[in-house]
């Protein structure tokens, strides 16, 4: 199943399938250009998170394949390629 994955300053989120990713990207760009602002983000499991987006924020929005078992558990976020310390 293809889904949008958002990474902000090292934190990863699977976005809600109903979320308009292009609109979210525009909101984050506007926040960064205005000097910074909190952006509300709908994530899996009917959860939401509010992230502070500034010009210094490291943001990646990707459209990637997500394992079906991860989707069914409704996990709001997880680490990618993490194998411990």
C-alpha positions in Angstrom: 0.0 0.0 0.0 1.5 3.4 -1.0 1.3 6.1 1.6 2.9 9.5 2.4 5.6 9.5 5.0 6.6 12.7 6.6 10.0 13.2 8.4 10.5 16.4 10.4 13.8 16.8 12.2 14.3 13.1 12.4 10.7 12.2 13.6 8.8 10.0 11.1 5.0 10.0 10.6 2.7 8.0 8.3 0.1 10.5 7.1 -3.6 9.9 7.1 -4.6 8.5 3.7 -7.2 11.3 3.5 -4.7 14.1 4.0 -3.9 16.3 1.1 -0.1 16.0 1.1 0.4 18.9 -1.4 -1.7 21.2 0.8 0.3 20.2 3.8 3.6 20.9 2.0 2.3 24.4 1.1 1.3 25.0 4.7 4.8 23.9 5.9 6.5 26.1 3.3 4.4 29.1 4.3 5.2 28.5 8.0 9.0 28.4 7.2 8.8 31.5 5.1 6.9 33.5 7.8 9.6 32.8 10.4 8.0 29.7 11.9 4.7 28.4 13.0 3.0 25.3 14.4 1.5 23.0 11.7 -1.2 20.5 12.5 -0.7 17.1 10.9 -3.2 14.2 10.7 -1.4 10.9 11.1 -2.6 7.3 11.0 -5.0 6.0 13.7 -7.1 9.2 13.7 -4.3 10.9 15.6 -2.8 14.3 15.1 0.4 16.0 15.9 1.4 19.7 16.0 5.0 20.4 14.8 6.9 23.6 14.9 8.1 24.3 11.3 10.8 26.9 10.8 13.3 27.7 8.1 15.8 25.5 9.9 13.5 22.5 10.0 14.6 19.4 8.1 11.5 18.1 6.3 11.0 15.2 3.8 7.7 14.2 2.3 7.8 10.9 0.5 5.3 8.7 -1.2 6.4 5.1 -0.4 5.3 1.6 0.0 4.1 0.7 3.5 3.6 -2.9 4.7 0.0 -3.8 5.1 0.5 -5.2 8.6 1.8 -1.8 9.8 -1.3 0.0 8.4 -3.7 -2.3 10.1 -2.2 -1.7 13.5 -2.8 2.1 13.2 0.6 3.0 14.5 0.8 6.9 14.3 4.6 6.8 13.7 7.6 4.5 13.8 11.3 4.5 13.1 12.6 3.5 9.7 15.6 1.3 9.4 16.3 1.6 13.1 18.2 -1.3 14.6 19.0 0.0 18.1 21.8 2.0 19.6 
